[in-house]
Amino acid sequence: MKMMETVERARDAMTVKRVFGDAYEKDGVTLIPAALVLGGAGGGADVEGAGGSGFGLAAFPVGAYVIKDDEVTWRPAVNVTVIVVAGLFTLRTVVKARARKRR
C-alpha cells in the first residue's frame, strides 16, 4: 500500500461518525453517544522505493448527550480502569516518597 493510500484510509476512518454514535430514542429520551478518537499514520521508503506505511486508530467512550423535554445534558462515561490505574500510580508515588524520607 502506498503512503498516500494509507493517509487517505486513515482520514476516512477518522470521521465524525466515529466520534458521535447514532442517536437512539426510548420513552421520550434521546441519547447521542460520544467517543474520543485518536489516530495517526506514517511511513517511509528508501531511495529505491521500498518501504512501508500504516496507521492506527483507537476510540474510547467519553459520555453521551441526553435530550429530554427540549433540554440537553451531558453525562460523562466513567472509565473504572483509568481511575484504578491512576490511583495505583498515585499510591506508588506516595509510598516511594515516604520511603525516601525514612532514609
C-alpha positions in Angstrom: 0.0 0.0 0.0 1.4 3.4 -0.9 1.8 6.1 1.6 -0.9 8.4 0.2 -3.3 5.5 0.2 -2.6 4.9 3.9 -3.2 8.5 4.7 -6.4 8.5 2.8 -7.7 5.4 4.6 -6.7 6.9 7.9 -8.6 10.2 7.1 -11.7 8.2 6.0 -11.6 6.2 9.3 -11.5 9.3 11.4 -14.9 10.8 10.6 -17.5 12.4 12.9 -19.4 9.1 12.8 -16.5 7.6 14.9 -16.9 10.4 17.5 -20.7 10.6 17.7 -22.7 7.4 17.5 -26.1 7.0 16.1 -28.8 8.7 18.2 -31.4 6.5 19.7 -34.7 7.3 21.4 -36.7 5.5 24.1 -39.5 6.7 26.2 -39.1 10.3 25.1 -35.4 10.4 25.9 -32.8 10.7 23.1 -29.2 9.6 23.6 -26.2 10.5 21.4 -23.1 8.6 22.5 -19.7 10.3 22.1 -16.2 8.9 22.0 -12.6 10.2 22.0 -11.0 9.1 18.7 -7.2 9.2 18.3 -5.3 8.2 15.2 -2.2 8.6 13.2 -0.4 7.5 10.1 3.2 7.2 9.0 5.5 5.5 6.7 8.8 5.7 4.8 10.8 4.4 1.9 14.4 4.0 0.9 16.0 5.5 -2.2 14.9 2.5 -4.3 11.2 3.0 -3.3 11.0 0.0 -0.9 9.3 0.8 2.3 6.0 0.6 4.1 3.3 2.6 5.7 0.5 2.1 8.3 -2.0 3.7 10.5 -3.6 3.2 13.9 -6.9 4.2 15.3 -8.3 4.0 18.9 -11.6 5.1 20.3 -12.7 5.5 23.9 -16.2 6.3 25.2 -16.4 9.6 26.9 -20.1 10.0 27.5 -23.4 10.8 26.0 -25.7 13.8 25.3 -29.1 13.2 26.8 -32.1 15.1 25.3 -35.3 15.1 27.3 -38.1 17.6 27.2 -36.1 20.0 25.0 -33.2 20.1 27.5 -29.8 18.8 26.6 -27.4 17.5 29.3 -24.0 15.8 29.2 -23.5 12.5 31.0 -19.8 11.6 31.2 -18.7 7.9 30.9 -16.8 6.6 33.9 -13.8 4.5 32.9 -13.1 2.5 36.1 -9.9 1.1 34.7 -8.4 4.5 34.2 -9.4 5.5 37.7 -7.9 2.4 39.3 -4.7 2.7 37.3 -4.3 6.4 38.2 -5.0 5.6 41.9 -2.3 2.8 41.8 0.2 5.2 40.3 -0.6 7.8 42.9 -0.3 5.3 45.7 3.0 4.1 44.4 4.3 7.7 44.3 3.2 8.3 47.9 4.8 5.1 49.1 8.1 5.9 47.3 8.2 9.4 48.7 7.6 8.2 52.2 10.4 5.5 51.8 12.8 8.2 50.7 12.0 10.4 53.7 12.8 7.5 56.1 16.4 7.1 54.7 
